[in-house]
């Protein structure tokens, strides 16, 4: 089973949302119509809560927020170590 990137699947879903048939999307992307059908069904079950955003935009926003969270956790860890270091320096 081949795993396609989220952006690739989101593009297929957007093409379908714009009125294209599953078969034409499948042919253009080189996948089966059944695969496109599964992606459309999966995207429907993950319906966007934010109006006006496409599935791809939500994926991009999610990726950005995940990166920001990872950076914030890293900063928190560094600050915790720095606080512990300076606490040892100031205590008798």
C-alpha angles and dihedrals in degrees: 000000000000119000114216123202117261091243091055092052092044090053090055091050091049091050089053091047089054090060105268121139122250090239095054091047091049092050093048094047096040097240133112122273088237090059091051089048090054092049091050091049091048092049090051091055088051094050112176116257091203113074119227096026123112123225090252091052090051090050091050092048090048091051091049093049091048090053091048091050092051090051092048091051090050092050090048091053092049092048091049091053091046091050091050091048094051092043089058091048094053098043118087 
